[in-house]
């Protein structure tokens, strides 16, 4: 296996987590890979720290915080494309062999267009944060499978899933490019679900790959351990439930529900976290 891979790490004022993240990525067993930090206009010493501590890591300095979707899109389009691309949060720690199972799954079946690993809480090493995802657009319902449950055999079966979490997604670079990347119109959250739904709408499949493992310092970028997105939410806003009509197109329906939800989550997150919001 010698396919080239770009590993994109989006960063915004991530001094508190970058060292562990990049240290773990530097120890991966996959050889033909390049680590790229996309810095979203950080005001801390992130860029200087990376350049001094991890001289082999490529840094793309953006002039402001473009958010998750646009920041990753800019980074992806700013360098030579590898055969595969991984987008991963800066608040993660990876298993040294996390890359190979993801690439093997994509190589085995061309219909598979996205894969995500098994993701654990970093502060509870054997507790699941993501073991696949479930989407019900009729009720605006999106949740992670297995969340807050102890790891067990039922979470060790590779399976088709409704969405790949933006915490860590692997794709063929050409597929990501041809679909137009993440939708920049999402202000925060749900851009990952939207991307998976668009891939499926064009006939692609999304898979959960449990042989690939990472650990997540949940919601560092938005200020704490709680996030509605990671547990469950509906397309509710101020007591109103979003319901789709049968006459609407799939993509239009999905965009409607996800846009409402993506605007709802940042509005309520500060009530459940101790730090100010950011991404």
PyMOL commands that set and color helices and strands:
alter all, ss='L'
color gray80, all
select helices_A, chain A and resi 18-25+46-53+67-78+98-108+137-139+153-155+173-179+191-201+220-222+228-231+250-269
alter helices_A, ss='H'
color red, helices_A
select strands_A, chain A and resi 5-11+33-39+58-61+84-89+92-94+112-121+128-130+133-136+141-144+159-160+168-172+205-216+232-233+236-237+240-241
alter strands_A, ss='S'
color yellow, strands_A
deselect
rebuild
show_as cartoon
